[in-house]
Amino acid sequence: MQHYSTPLAVGVLVIIIGTFVITFFDLYYTVPHVDKILHVSGGFIIAWFFSQFWFDKLKDFGQLERLVFFMAIAALVGIFWEIAELSTSFPPLSNFDIVRHYLYHGSLIDTLGDLTADIFGATLFALIRK
């Protein structure tokens, strides 16, 4: 049995620390695309988590199959995140500034960049974890 609590804990820490640092230093407004760092990290951590969670099922996969699986799962999680961001544009969530502050709805280009960063992070994991 593999332990998937480590990538889960690391993921929560990356989100909390990353969001705190970016917000505290107002980096969203001073560093273009700073959130892509979190998305690459997120894709990496999602791939890490699922490599542990479904270890027994994935051990028989070839390297290319694992790569495609990790890219797909990171894209799926990324799509759910982007839907959560979009949902802050509509009532009742649009009325809560604290929610909108942390789940910012960007443009289509921002969304596609975020998903690309998620997939890139998963790809890095798959290439490192042979």
C-alpha positions, 0 to 999 in steps of 0.5 A: 500500500502506498501513502498518498497523504504526503502529496495531499499534505504538500498540495495543501501547503503549496496552496496555502503558502503560495496564496499567502505569499502572492496575496501578501506581496500583491504579486498578482498585480506586479508579476504577470502570470505568477499564478502559473507557478501554482498551476505547474505545482498543482499539476505535479502534485495531482500526478504525484497524488494519483501515482500513490493513490492508484499505485497498484493499477498504474504499475503495469502501465508503460511510461507513455500510458502513465504520461497520458494518464497523469496529463489527463488527470491534471487536466480534469482537476484543472477544469474543475478548478477553472469552473470554480473560478468561473462560478465566482462571476455569478450570484451568489458567489459574486457577492462574496469578495473574500471568495472572489479574492482567492478564486479570480475569474480570468479570461479564456487566455488565462484559463487555457494558460492555467490548464497548460501549466497544470498539464506541464506540471503533470508531465514533469512528474511523469518524466521524473518518475519513471 
